[in-house]
Amino acid sequence: MKIYLFNPETGIYLGEDFVEDAPIFDSGLPAGATAIAPPSFERREVPVFVEEENRWVLRALPLTPPP
């Protein structure tokens, strides 16, 4: 089963991985993982997982890096 990883503190998408046993309703997944795929995103966007709502949102990245 494919899972999607995110930073547990910020929700920022980190990538994907696989687990052998398919947990039911994410209950057996480690912290910072979900079975819900992030949405497609453009170059200056990042998916962020909102655990309280159990969904992904897209956030715009700043055009210039902070000083």
PDB file of N, CA, C and O in Angstrom:
ATOM      1  N   MET A   1       0.852  -1.175   0.000  1.00  0.00           N
ATOM      2  CA  MET A   1       0.000   0.000   0.000  1.00  0.00           C
ATOM      3  C   MET A   1       0.894   1.233   0.000  1.00  0.00           C
ATOM      4  O   MET A   1       1.864   1.307   0.754  1.00  0.00           O
ATOM      5  N   LYS A   2       0.563   2.192  -0.845  1.00  0.00           N
ATOM      6  CA  LYS A   2       1.328   3.430  -0.900  1.00  0.00           C
ATOM      7  C   LYS A   2       0.844   4.371   0.202  1.00  0.00           C
ATOM      8  O   LYS A   2      -0.359   4.521   0.420  1.00  0.00           O
ATOM      9  N   ILE A   3       1.793   5.001   0.892  1.00  0.00           N
ATOM     10  CA  ILE A   3       1.457   6.013   1.890  1.00  0.00           C
ATOM     11  C   ILE A   3       2.188   7.299   1.543  1.00  0.00           C
ATOM     12  O   ILE A   3       3.179   7.279   0.813  1.00  0.00           O
ATOM     13  N   TYR A   4       1.704   8.406   2.062  1.00  0.00           N
ATOM     14  CA  TYR A   4       2.250   9.726   1.776  1.00  0.00           C
ATOM     15  C   TYR A   4       2.741  10.333   3.080  1.00  0.00           C
ATOM     16  O   TYR A   4       2.019  10.372   4.076  1.00  0.00           O
ATOM     17  N   LEU A   5       3.968  10.802   3.055  1.00  0.00           N
ATOM     18  CA  LEU A   5       4.625  11.287   4.266  1.00  0.00           C
ATOM     19  C   LEU A   5       4.579  12.803   4.350  1.00  0.00           C
ATOM     20  O   LEU A   5       4.675  13.500   3.341  1.00  0.00           O
ATOM     21  N   PHE A   6       4.429  13.302   5.578  1.00  0.00           N
ATOM     22  CA  PHE A   6       4.429  14.740   5.821  1.00  0.00           C
ATOM     23  C   PHE A   6       5.096  15.014   7.155  1.00  0.00           C
ATOM     24  O   PHE A   6       5.158  14.141   8.021  1.00  0.00           O
ATOM     25  N   ASN A   7       5.595  16.230   7.314  1.00  0.00           N
ATOM     26  CA  ASN A   7       6.205  16.634   8.578  1.00  0.00           C
ATOM     27  C   ASN A   7       5.088  16.750   9.612  1.00  0.00           C
ATOM     28  O   ASN A   7       4.147  17.514   9.398  1.00  0.00           O
ATOM     29  N   PRO A   8       5.159  16.013  10.733  1.00  0.00           N
ATOM     30  CA  PRO A   8       4.079  16.056  11.730  1.00  0.00           C
ATOM     31  C   PRO A   8       3.876  17.433  12.356  1.00  0.00           C
ATOM     32  O   PRO A   8       2.782  17.729  12.837  1.00  0.00           O
ATOM     33  N   GLU A   9       4.899  18.275  12.361  1.00  0.00           N
ATOM     34  CA  GLU A   9       4.768  19.613  12.958  1.00  0.00           C
ATOM     35  C   GLU A   9       4.204  20.633  11.977  1.00  0.00           C
ATOM     36  O   GLU A   9       3.398  21.480  12.362  1.00  0.00           O
ATOM     37  N   THR A  10       4.622  20.561  10.706  1.00  0.00           N
ATOM     38  CA  THR A  10       4.214  21.574   9.735  1.00  0.00           C
ATOM     39  C   THR A  10       3.183  21.076   8.736  1.00  0.00           C
ATOM     40  O   THR A  10       2.477  21.879   8.125  1.00  0.00           O
ATOM     41  N   GLY A  11       3.085  19.755   8.560  1.00  0.00           N
ATOM     42  CA  GLY A  11       2.182  19.181   7.573  1.00  0.00           C
ATOM     43  C   GLY A  11       2.746  19.168   6.159  1.00  0.00           C
ATOM     44  O   GLY A  11       2.082  18.679   5.246  1.00  0.00           O
ATOM     45  N   ILE A  12       3.953  19.690   5.951  1.00  0.00           N
ATOM     46  CA  ILE A  12       4.534  19.795   4.614  1.00  0.00           C
ATOM     47  C   ILE A  12       4.837  18.408   4.053  1.00  0.00           C
ATOM     48  O   ILE A  12       5.413  17.554   4.726  1.00  0.00           O
ATOM     49  N   TYR A  13       4.437  18.217   2.820  1.00  0.00           N
ATOM     50  CA  TYR A  13       4.632  16.948   2.109  1.00  0.00           C
ATOM     51  C   TYR A  13       6.114  16.610   1.990  1.00  0.00           C
ATOM     52  O   TYR A  13       6.925  17.457   1.614  1.00  0.00           O
ATOM     53  N   LEU A  14       6.461  15.355   2.315  1.00  0.00           N
ATOM     54  CA  LEU A  14       7.858  14.916   2.276  1.00  0.00           C
ATOM     55  C   LEU A  14       8.121  13.852   1.210  1.00  0.00           C
ATOM     56  O   LEU A  14       9.270  13.638   0.824  1.00  0.00           O
ATOM     57  N   GLY A  15       7.081  13.192   0.736  1.00  0.00           N
ATOM     58  CA  GLY A  15       7.277  12.145  -0.261  1.00  0.00           C
ATOM     59  C   GLY A  15       6.337  10.985  -0.019  1.00  0.00           C
ATOM     60  O   GLY A  15       5.344  11.104   0.698  1.00  0.00           O
ATOM     61  N   GLU A  16       6.669   9.861  -0.632  1.00  0.00           N
ATOM     62  CA  GLU A  16       5.810   8.686  -0.493  1.00  0.00           C
ATOM     63  C   GLU A  16       6.646   7.466  -0.152  1.00  0.00           C
ATOM     64  O   GLU A  16       7.866   7.455  -0.318  1.00  0.00           O
ATOM     65  N   ASP A  17       5.958   6.441   0.330  1.00  0.00           N
ATOM     66  CA  ASP A  17       6.604   5.198   0.725  1.00  0.00           C
ATOM     67  C   ASP A  17       5.571   4.084   0.580  1.00  0.00           C
ATOM     68  O   ASP A  17       4.431   4.332   0.184  1.00  0.00           O
ATOM     69  N   PHE A  18       5.970   2.876   0.898  1.00  0.00           N
ATOM     70  CA  PHE A  18       5.064   1.736   0.850  1.00  0.00           C
ATOM     71  C   PHE A  18       5.093   1.007   2.182  1.00  0.00           C
ATOM     72  O   PHE A  18       6.127   0.945   2.846  1.00  0.00           O
ATOM     73  N   VAL A  19       3.946   0.453   2.566  1.00  0.00           N
ATOM     74  CA  VAL A  19       3.865  -0.421   3.739  1.00  0.00           C
ATOM     75  C   VAL A  19       3.298  -1.755   3.263  1.00  0.00           C
ATOM     76  O   VAL A  19       2.501  -1.799   2.326  1.00  0.00           O
ATOM     77  N   GLU A  20       3.712  -2.837   3.910  1.00  0.00           N
ATOM     78  CA  GLU A  20       3.263  -4.167   3.485  1.00  0.00           C
ATOM     79  C   GLU A  20       1.819  -4.441   3.857  1.00  0.00           C
ATOM     80  O   GLU A  20       1.043  -4.886   3.011  1.00  0.00           O
ATOM     81  N   ASP A  21       1.442  -4.188   5.094  1.00  0.00           N
ATOM     82  CA  ASP A  21       0.071  -4.436   5.536  1.00  0.00           C
ATOM     83  C   ASP A  21      -0.761  -3.198   5.293  1.00  0.00           C
ATOM     84  O   ASP A  21      -0.331  -2.089   5.613  1.00  0.00           O
ATOM     85  N   ALA A  22      -1.932  -3.367   4.739  1.00  0.00           N
ATOM     86  CA  ALA A  22      -2.816  -2.239   4.469  1.00  0.00           C
ATOM     87  C   ALA A  22      -3.658  -1.944   5.706  1.00  0.00           C
ATOM     88  O   ALA A  22      -4.634  -2.652   5.955  1.00  0.00           O
ATOM     89  N   PRO A  23      -3.315  -0.925   6.485  1.00  0.00           N
ATOM     90  CA  PRO A  23      -4.130  -0.580   7.655  1.00  0.00           C
ATOM     91  C   PRO A  23      -5.486  -0.017   7.229  1.00  0.00           C
ATOM     92  O   PRO A  23      -5.624   0.552   6.146  1.00  0.00           O
ATOM     93  N   ILE A  24      -6.452  -0.179   8.074  1.00  0.00           N
ATOM     94  CA  ILE A  24      -7.795   0.315   7.775  1.00  0.00           C
ATOM     95  C   ILE A  24      -7.942   1.735   8.303  1.00  0.00           C
ATOM     96  O   ILE A  24      -7.682   1.997   9.477  1.00  0.00           O
ATOM     97  N   PHE A  25      -8.359   2.649   7.435  1.00  0.00           N
ATOM     98  CA  PHE A  25      -8.624   4.040   7.804  1.00  0.00           C
ATOM     99  C   PHE A  25      -7.422   4.711   8.470  1.00  0.00           C
ATOM    100  O   PHE A  25      -7.595   5.463   9.429  1.00  0.00           O
ATOM    101  N   ASP A  26      -6.229   4.457   7.987  1.00  0.00           N
ATOM    102  CA  ASP A  26      -5.001   5.099   8.469  1.00  0.00           C
ATOM    103  C   ASP A  26      -4.660   4.775   9.917  1.00  0.00           C
ATOM    104  O   ASP A  26      -3.668   5.301  10.420  1.00  0.00           O
ATOM    105  N   SER A  27      -5.426   3.939  10.619  1.00  0.00           N
ATOM    106  CA  SER A  27      -5.211   3.740  12.051  1.00  0.00           C
ATOM    107  C   SER A  27      -3.880   3.078  12.364  1.00  0.00           C
ATOM    108  O   SER A  27      -3.337   3.286  13.449  1.00  0.00           O
ATOM    109  N   GLY A  28      -3.338   2.287  11.446  1.00  0.00           N
ATOM    110  CA  GLY A  28      -2.081   1.609  11.709  1.00  0.00           C
ATOM    111  C   GLY A  28      -0.878   2.305  11.120  1.00  0.00           C
ATOM    112  O   GLY A  28       0.217   1.744  11.139  1.00  0.00           O
ATOM    113  N   LEU A  29      -1.040   3.502  10.599  1.00  0.00           N
ATOM    114  CA  LEU A  29       0.070   4.220   9.974  1.00  0.00           C
ATOM    115  C   LEU A  29       0.908   4.942  11.019  1.00  0.00           C
ATOM    116  O   LEU A  29       0.396   5.347  12.062  1.00  0.00           O
ATOM    117  N   PRO A  30       2.194   5.100  10.738  1.00  0.00           N
ATOM    118  CA  PRO A  30       3.045   5.851  11.668  1.00  0.00           C
ATOM    119  C   PRO A  30       2.683   7.335  11.661  1.00  0.00           C
ATOM    120  O   PRO A  30       2.013   7.819  10.748  1.00  0.00           O
ATOM    121  N   ALA A  31       3.131   8.041  12.678  1.00  0.00           N
ATOM    122  CA  ALA A  31       2.908   9.494  12.722  1.00  0.00           C
ATOM    123  C   ALA A  31       3.545  10.120  11.486  1.00  0.00           C
ATOM    124  O   ALA A  31       4.624   9.712  11.057  1.00  0.00           O
ATOM    125  N   GLY A  32       2.877  11.100  10.931  1.00  0.00           N
ATOM    126  CA  GLY A  32       3.404  11.778   9.751  1.00  0.00           C
ATOM    127  C   GLY A  32       3.171  11.015   8.462  1.00  0.00           C
ATOM    128  O   GLY A  32       3.907  11.193   7.491  1.00  0.00           O
ATOM    129  N   ALA A  33       2.144  10.159   8.443  1.00  0.00           N
ATOM    130  CA  ALA A  33       1.824   9.394   7.235  1.00  0.00           C
ATOM    131  C   ALA A  33       0.316   9.305   7.062  1.00  0.00           C
ATOM    132  O   ALA A  33      -0.436   9.280   8.037  1.00  0.00           O
ATOM    133  N   THR A  34      -0.113   9.258   5.807  1.00  0.00           N
ATOM    134  CA  THR A  34      -1.525   9.117   5.482  1.00  0.00           C
ATOM    135  C   THR A  34      -1.663   8.296   4.213  1.00  0.00           C
ATOM    136  O   THR A  34      -0.727   8.217   3.417  1.00  0.00           O
ATOM    137  N   ALA A  35      -2.818   7.687   4.020  1.00  0.00           N
ATOM    138  CA  ALA A  35      -3.111   6.962   2.787  1.00  0.00           C
ATOM    139  C   ALA A  35      -3.762   7.881   1.757  1.00  0.00           C
ATOM    140  O   ALA A  35      -3.996   7.466   0.622  1.00  0.00           O
ATOM    141  N   ILE A  36      -4.056   9.113   2.136  1.00  0.00           N
ATOM    142  CA  ILE A  36      -4.691  10.082   1.242  1.00  0.00           C
ATOM    143  C   ILE A  36      -3.616  10.726   0.372  1.00  0.00           C
ATOM    144  O   ILE A  36      -2.674  11.327   0.887  1.00  0.00           O
ATOM    145  N   ALA A  37      -3.756  10.602  -0.933  1.00  0.00           N
ATOM    146  CA  ALA A  37      -2.774  11.171  -1.860  1.00  0.00           C
ATOM    147  C   ALA A  37      -2.876  12.696  -1.878  1.00  0.00           C
ATOM    148  O   ALA A  37      -3.977  13.244  -1.836  1.00  0.00           O
ATOM    149  N   PRO A  38      -1.737  13.381  -1.941  1.00  0.00           N
ATOM    150  CA  PRO A  38      -1.786  14.836  -2.050  1.00  0.00           C
ATOM    151  C   PRO A  38      -2.264  15.236  -3.443  1.00  0.00           C
ATOM    152  O   PRO A  38      -2.140  14.453  -4.385  1.00  0.00           O
ATOM    153  N   PRO A  39      -2.807  16.442  -3.584  1.00  0.00           N
ATOM    154  CA  PRO A  39      -3.238  16.898  -4.904  1.00  0.00           C
ATOM    155  C   PRO A  39      -2.028  17.202  -5.784  1.00  0.00           C
ATOM    156  O   PRO A  39      -0.914  17.380  -5.290  1.00  0.00           O
ATOM    157  N   SER A  40      -2.263  17.258  -7.082  1.00  0.00           N
ATOM    158  CA  SER A  40      -1.212  17.707  -7.996  1.00  0.00           C
ATOM    159  C   SER A  40      -0.856  19.137  -7.643  1.00  0.00           C
ATOM    160  O   SER A  40      -1.712  19.924  -7.238  1.00  0.00           O
ATOM    161  N   PHE A  41       0.418  19.465  -7.803  1.00  0.00           N
ATOM    162  CA  PHE A  41       0.825  20.819  -7.454  1.00  0.00           C
ATOM    163  C   PHE A  41       1.792  21.364  -8.487  1.00  0.00           C
ATOM    164  O   PHE A  41       2.499  20.618  -9.164  1.00  0.00           O
ATOM    165  N   GLU A  42       1.805  22.678  -8.588  1.00  0.00           N
ATOM    166  CA  GLU A  42       2.655  23.376  -9.542  1.00  0.00           C
ATOM    167  C   GLU A  42       4.014  23.681  -8.925  1.00  0.00           C
ATOM    168  O   GLU A  42       4.282  23.333  -7.775  1.00  0.00           O
ATOM    169  N   ARG A  43       4.842  24.319  -9.689  1.00  0.00           N
ATOM    170  CA  ARG A  43       6.221  24.584  -9.297  1.00  0.00           C
ATOM    171  C   ARG A  43       6.365  25.401  -8.026  1.00  0.00           C
ATOM    172  O   ARG A  43       7.252  25.110  -7.224  1.00  0.00           O
ATOM    173  N   ARG A  44       5.556  26.384  -7.810  1.00  0.00           N
ATOM    174  CA  ARG A  44       5.688  27.255  -6.634  1.00  0.00           C
ATOM    175  C   ARG A  44       4.629  26.958  -5.575  1.00  0.00           C
ATOM    176  O   ARG A  44       4.204  27.856  -4.849  1.00  0.00           O
ATOM    177  N   GLU A  45       4.208  25.701  -5.489  1.00  0.00           N
ATOM    178  CA  GLU A  45       3.231  25.272  -4.490  1.00  0.00           C
ATOM    179  C   GLU A  45       3.788  24.090  -3.705  1.00  0.00           C
ATOM    180  O   GLU A  45       4.674  23.377  -4.175  1.00  0.00           O
ATOM    181  N   VAL A  46       3.259  23.897  -2.514  1.00  0.00           N
ATOM    182  CA  VAL A  46       3.625  22.736  -1.702  1.00  0.00           C
ATOM    183  C   VAL A  46       2.353  22.199  -1.039  1.00  0.00           C
ATOM    184  O   VAL A  46       1.576  22.973  -0.480  1.00  0.00           O
ATOM    185  N   PRO A  47       2.132  20.878  -1.095  1.00  0.00           N
ATOM    186  CA  PRO A  47       1.002  20.295  -0.378  1.00  0.00           C
ATOM    187  C   PRO A  47       1.279  20.281   1.129  1.00  0.00           C
ATOM    188  O   PRO A  47       2.390  19.984   1.567  1.00  0.00           O
ATOM    189  N   VAL A  48       0.258  20.605   1.900  1.00  0.00           N
ATOM    190  CA  VAL A  48       0.349  20.600   3.362  1.00  0.00           C
ATOM    191  C   VAL A  48      -0.827  19.777   3.881  1.00  0.00           C
ATOM    192  O   VAL A  48      -1.976  20.033   3.521  1.00  0.00           O
ATOM    193  N   PHE A  49      -0.534  18.780   4.735  1.00  0.00           N
ATOM    194  CA  PHE A  49      -1.594  17.933   5.275  1.00  0.00           C
ATOM    195  C   PHE A  49      -2.137  18.550   6.553  1.00  0.00           C
ATOM    196  O   PHE A  49      -1.380  18.853   7.475  1.00  0.00           O
ATOM    197  N   VAL A  50      -3.455  18.735   6.605  1.00  0.00           N
ATOM    198  CA  VAL A  50      -4.134  19.279   7.776  1.00  0.00           C
ATOM    199  C   VAL A  50      -4.754  18.090   8.508  1.00  0.00           C
ATOM    200  O   VAL A  50      -5.818  17.603   8.124  1.00  0.00           O
ATOM    201  N   GLU A  51      -4.086  17.629   9.558  1.00  0.00           N
ATOM    202  CA  GLU A  51      -4.537  16.413  10.256  1.00  0.00           C
ATOM    203  C   GLU A  51      -5.919  16.568  10.864  1.00  0.00           C
ATOM    204  O   GLU A  51      -6.707  15.623  10.842  1.00  0.00           O
ATOM    205  N   GLU A  52      -6.231  17.740  11.406  1.00  0.00           N
ATOM    206  CA  GLU A  52      -7.532  17.959  12.051  1.00  0.00           C
ATOM    207  C   GLU A  52      -8.681  17.773  11.067  1.00  0.00           C
ATOM    208  O   GLU A  52      -9.776  17.366  11.456  1.00  0.00           O
ATOM    209  N   GLU A  53      -8.433  18.072   9.786  1.00  0.00           N
ATOM    210  CA  GLU A  53      -9.462  17.956   8.753  1.00  0.00           C
ATOM    211  C   GLU A  53      -9.242  16.736   7.861  1.00  0.00           C
ATOM    212  O   GLU A  53     -10.059  16.444   6.988  1.00  0.00           O
ATOM    213  N   ASN A  54      -8.136  16.025   8.084  1.00  0.00           N
ATOM    214  CA  ASN A  54      -7.790  14.831   7.320  1.00  0.00           C
ATOM    215  C   ASN A  54      -7.802  15.093   5.814  1.00  0.00           C
ATOM    216  O   ASN A  54      -8.403  14.345   5.043  1.00  0.00           O
ATOM    217  N   ARG A  55      -7.116  16.185   5.409  1.00  0.00           N
ATOM    218  CA  ARG A  55      -7.074  16.539   3.985  1.00  0.00           C
ATOM    219  C   ARG A  55      -5.813  17.341   3.681  1.00  0.00           C
ATOM    220  O   ARG A  55      -5.164  17.878   4.578  1.00  0.00           O
ATOM    221  N   TRP A  56      -5.488  17.407   2.398  1.00  0.00           N
ATOM    222  CA  TRP A  56      -4.364  18.205   1.923  1.00  0.00           C
ATOM    223  C   TRP A  56      -4.858  19.566   1.444  1.00  0.00           C
ATOM    224  O   TRP A  56      -5.970  19.688   0.930  1.00  0.00           O
ATOM    225  N   VAL A  57      -4.033  20.574   1.614  1.00  0.00           N
ATOM    226  CA  VAL A  57      -4.270  21.891   1.027  1.00  0.00           C
ATOM    227  C   VAL A  57      -2.985  22.293   0.312  1.00  0.00           C
ATOM    228  O   VAL A  57      -1.908  21.786   0.627  1.00  0.00           O
ATOM    229  N   LEU A  58      -3.099  23.198  -0.644  1.00  0.00           N
ATOM    230  CA  LEU A  58      -1.918  23.703  -1.338  1.00  0.00           C
ATOM    231  C   LEU A  58      -1.567  25.076  -0.797  1.00  0.00           C
ATOM    232  O   LEU A  58      -2.439  25.925  -0.614  1.00  0.00           O
ATOM    233  N   ARG A  59      -0.294  25.286  -0.545  1.00  0.00           N
ATOM    234  CA  ARG A  59       0.205  26.580  -0.074  1.00  0.00           C
ATOM    235  C   ARG A  59       1.188  27.108  -1.111  1.00  0.00           C
ATOM    236  O   ARG A  59       1.984  26.352  -1.668  1.00  0.00           O
ATOM    237  N   ALA A  60       1.128  28.396  -1.362  1.00  0.00           N
ATOM    238  CA  ALA A  60       2.061  29.027  -2.297  1.00  0.00           C
ATOM    239  C   ALA A  60       3.411  29.221  -1.628  1.00  0.00           C
ATOM    240  O   ALA A  60       3.487  29.600  -0.459  1.00  0.00           O
ATOM    241  N   LEU A  61       4.465  28.962  -2.370  1.00  0.00           N
ATOM    242  CA  LEU A  61       5.814  29.223  -1.874  1.00  0.00           C
ATOM    243  C   LEU A  61       6.165  30.673  -2.170  1.00  0.00           C
ATOM    244  O   LEU A  61       5.725  31.212  -3.185  1.00  0.00           O
ATOM    245  N   PRO A  62       6.949  31.321  -1.305  1.00  0.00           N
ATOM    246  CA  PRO A  62       7.346  32.702  -1.583  1.00  0.00           C
ATOM    247  C   PRO A  62       8.212  32.765  -2.841  1.00  0.00           C
ATOM    248  O   PRO A  62       8.957  31.833  -3.144  1.00  0.00           O
ATOM    249  N   LEU A  63       8.104  33.879  -3.567  1.00  0.00           N
ATOM    250  CA  LEU A  63       8.889  34.044  -4.788  1.00  0.00           C
ATOM    251  C   LEU A  63      10.361  34.269  -4.486  1.00  0.00           C
ATOM    252  O   LEU A  63      11.227  33.885  -5.273  1.00  0.00           O
ATOM    253  N   THR A  64      10.647  34.890  -3.352  1.00  0.00           N
ATOM    254  CA  THR A  64      12.042  35.126  -2.972  1.00  0.00           C
ATOM    255  C   THR A  64      12.301  34.477  -1.624  1.00  0.00           C
ATOM    256  O   THR A  64      11.432  34.483  -0.752  1.00  0.00           O
ATOM    257  N   PRO A  65      13.490  33.917  -1.448  1.00  0.00           N
ATOM    258  CA  PRO A  65      13.794  33.305  -0.151  1.00  0.00           C
ATOM    259  C   PRO A  65      13.937  34.357   0.937  1.00  0.00           C
ATOM    260  O   PRO A  65      14.317  35.493   0.653  1.00  0.00           O
ATOM    261  N   PRO A  66      13.637  33.996   2.174  1.00  0.00           N
ATOM    262  CA  PRO A  66      13.795  34.957   3.270  1.00  0.00           C
ATOM    263  C   PRO A  66      15.274  35.307   3.455  1.00  0.00           C
ATOM    264  O   PRO A  66      16.149  34.496   3.150  1.00  0.00           O
ATOM    265  N   PRO A  67      15.551  36.513   3.956  1.00  0.00           N
ATOM    266  CA  PRO A  67      16.960  36.936   4.116  1.00  0.00           C
ATOM    267  C   PRO A  67      17.702  36.132   5.164  1.00  0.00           C
ATOM    268  O   PRO A  67      18.884  36.374   5.405  1.00  0.00           O
TER     269      PRO A  67
END
